[in-house]
């Protein structure tokens, strides 16, 4: 039974296994790429296609400002990372992994900054009955 665009339990489970394996590879420094070692890669989420043949890994560098360096290094090492992942996953087909720079926390930080702006905070304060009626 299809649930629309929601991922299945299997997609979620395999995505989490891939995320853990990728995180382990980056933590242990198994890539051998100095650019990946310098920027440090955090894997926040891995979403899987329904057929489990495509994966999208959402990543961020540990060091701010190294986003471009990290993304170039990941693109350069894509095939090698698949080779490192294959024996750890034990899947019938090794998914093709696409790395995407995760910007969700940047977006959340911008919203937080807006909400803490004095002008916005003033508008968010509860108004008394006198202020509300304009008296």
Secondary structure, DSSP 8 states (H G I E B T S, - for coil): ---TTS--HHHHHHHHHHHHHHHHHHHHTTT--HHHHHH-EEEEEEEE-TTSSEEEEEEEESSTT-HHHHHHHHHHTHHHHHHHHHHHH--SS--EEEEEE--HHHHHHHHHHHHTSHHHHHHHS---HHHHHT-
